[in-house]
Amino acid sequence: MDPRQQELAARIAGRRGAVRGPFRVWLHSPEMCERAESLGAFARFDCSLPKHLRELTLLMAARNWDTQYSWNAHVHQAIEAGIPEAAVKAIAEKREAVFDNQVDQAFYQFCREVLEEHFVTDETFARALAHFGPKGLVDTIGALGNFTMLGMCLNTFQVDLQADKEPPFPDVRGYARVTADGDDRPQP
């Protein structure tokens, strides 16, 4: 690494414990790495959302992009932060998750519509806005965007599938979609 990459790697390791996952890729472009690390740190640690919803955002984006590395790294953190295991399992299986807490349900619905539909209904927007305000919704979109970029990076560069972990998604093995008949060739 050149001096700039070394400086960034030291900063990342200081904040996150080590340089792993996407940062090993992003360090090839120090300017991109610095900006991605800053946005990622904001989304994970400093945005206005409570921790359990930051973790839910990460899991939802990870599942949307089939990002096993992110899922495996955060699934237990999400549960420990208060996301119900049944909701986590539903998200992993691409089923509708149900939350007892109406605020969490509104948040989930907002994120689900953004990720899956690319639009949010007026009703969903109004409900989420009432709970989180404009700042909370902007932070949510920033987090979803950050975790989407993360997923794209991890999958494109085939970063660390963690062979010791059970694959978290029933329809993905390695970096390929699995069909119902067990064919693990990439699917359209």
C-alpha positions in Angstrom: 0.0 0.0 0.0 1.1 3.5 -0.7 1.2 6.0 2.2 -2.3 7.3 1.6 -3.7 3.7 1.7 -1.7 2.9 4.8 -3.1 6.0 6.5 -6.7 5.0 5.6 -6.2 1.4 6.7 -4.9 2.5 10.1 -7.9 4.8 10.5 -10.3 2.1 9.5 -8.7 -0.5 11.8 -8.8 2.0 14.7 -12.5 2.6 14.3 -13.6 -0.9 13.2 -11.0 -3.2 14.8 -9.5 -4.4 11.5 -9.5 -3.8 7.7 -11.8 -6.4 6.4 -14.7 -7.0 4.0 -15.4 -4.1 1.6 -12.5 -1.9 2.9 -10.0 -4.4 1.4 -11.6 -3.6 -1.9 -12.2 0.1 -1.5 -8.6 0.8 -0.5 -7.7 0.4 -4.2 -9.3 3.8 -4.6 -8.3 5.8 -1.5 -10.7 8.7 -2.2 -13.7 6.3 -2.6 -12.6 4.4 0.4 -12.5 7.5 2.6 -15.9 8.7 1.5 -17.5 5.2 1.8 -16.0 4.7 5.2 -17.3 8.1 6.4 -20.9 7.4 5.1 -20.8 3.8 6.4 -19.7 5.0 9.9 -22.5 7.6 9.9 -25.1 5.0 8.8 -23.9 2.4 11.4 -23.0 4.5 14.4 -24.1 8.1 14.2 -27.4 8.6 12.3 -30.6 9.5 14.0 -32.1 5.9 13.9 -32.0 3.7 17.0 -29.5 0.9 16.8 -32.1 -1.9 16.2 -33.4 0.0 13.1 -29.9 0.7 11.8 -29.3 -3.1 12.0 -32.7 -3.8 10.4 -31.8 -1.5 7.6 -28.5 -3.3 7.1 -30.2 -6.7 7.0 -32.9 -5.6 4.6 -30.3 -4.2 2.2 -28.1 -7.2 2.6 -31.0 -9.5 1.7 -32.1 -7.3 -1.2 -28.6 -7.7 -2.6 -28.1 -11.3 -1.4 -25.0 -10.1 0.5 -24.1 -13.0 2.7 -21.0 -11.4 4.2 -23.0 -8.4 5.6 -25.9 -10.7 6.7 -23.5 -13.1 8.6 -21.7 -10.2 10.2 -24.8 -8.5 11.5 -27.6 -11.0 12.0 -26.7 -11.7 15.6 -26.2 -7.9 16.3 -29.7 -7.2 14.9 -31.3 -9.8 17.1 -29.3 -8.6 20.2 -30.4 -5.0 19.4 -34.1 -6.1 19.4 -35.1 -7.3 16.0 -37.3 -10.4 16.6 -35.8 -13.7 15.3 -39.0 -14.5 13.4 -38.7 -11.2 11.5 -35.1 -11.9 10.7 -36.0 -15.4 9.4 -38.8 -13.9 7.3 -36.5 -11.4 5.7 -33.9 -14.2 5.0 -36.6 -16.2 3.3 -38.0 -13.2 1.4 -41.3 -13.4 3.3 -43.3 -10.5 4.8 -41.9 -9.7 8.3 -44.3 -8.8 11.0 -43.4 -6.6 14.0 -45.4 -6.2 17.2 -44.2 -2.6 17.5 -46.1 -0.4 15.1 -43.1 2.0 14.8 -40.9 -0.9 13.7 -43.6 -2.1 11.4 -43.9 1.3 9.7 -40.1 1.4 9.4 -39.9 -2.1 7.9 -42.7 -1.2 5.4 -41.0 2.0 4.3 -37.7 0.2 3.7 -39.3 -2.7 2.0 -41.1 -0.5 -0.5 -38.0 1.5 -1.2 -35.9 -1.6 -1.8 -38.5 -3.8 -3.6 -40.8 -1.3 -5.4 -38.3 1.6 -5.8 -41.2 3.9 -4.7 -43.1 4.5 -1.5 -46.8 4.9 -1.3 -48.2 8.1 0.2 -49.7 6.2 3.1 -46.4 4.5 3.9 -44.5 7.7 3.6 -46.9 9.6 5.9 -46.8 6.9 8.5 -43.0 6.7 8.5 -42.7 10.5 8.5 -45.0 10.7 11.5 -42.7 8.4 13.4 -39.3 9.5 12.2 -39.6 13.0 10.8 -37.7 14.3 7.8 -34.3 13.8 9.3 -35.1 10.2 10.2 -36.3 9.4 6.7 -33.3 11.1 5.1 -31.0 9.0 7.4 -32.9 5.9 6.4 -32.4 6.5 2.7 -28.7 7.3 3.4 -28.3 4.0 5.3 -30.2 2.0 2.6 -28.0 3.6 -0.1 -24.8 2.9 1.9 -25.7 -0.7 2.6 -26.8 -1.2 -1.0 -23.4 0.1 -2.2 -21.8 -2.2 0.3 -23.7 -5.2 -1.0 -22.8 -4.4 -4.6 -19.1 -4.2 -3.7 -19.0 -7.4 -1.6 -20.8 -9.5 -4.2 -19.0 -8.1 -7.3 -15.5 -8.7 -5.7 -16.7 -11.9 -4.1 -15.6 -10.9 -0.6 -15.2 -13.5 2.2 -18.2 -15.8 2.2 -17.1 -17.2 5.6 -17.0 -20.9 4.9 -17.6 -21.7 8.5 -21.1 -20.1 8.4 -24.3 -21.7 7.2 -25.5 -20.0 4.1 -28.2 -17.5 5.3 -30.4 -17.5 2.2 -32.3 -20.5 0.8 -32.0 -19.4 -2.8 -28.3 -18.4 -2.9 -25.1 -20.5 -2.7 -21.7 -18.9 -3.2 -22.2 -16.1 -5.7 -25.0 -17.7 -7.6 -28.8 -18.1 -7.3 -30.0 -21.7 -6.7 -33.2 -22.9 -8.4 -35.8 -25.1 -6.8 -34.2 -28.1 -8.5 -30.8 -27.5 -6.9 -29.1 -26.1 -10.0 -26.5 -23.6 -8.7 -25.7 -22.0 -12.0 -26.2 -18.2 -12.1 -29.8 -17.4 -12.9 -31.1 -14.4 -14.8 
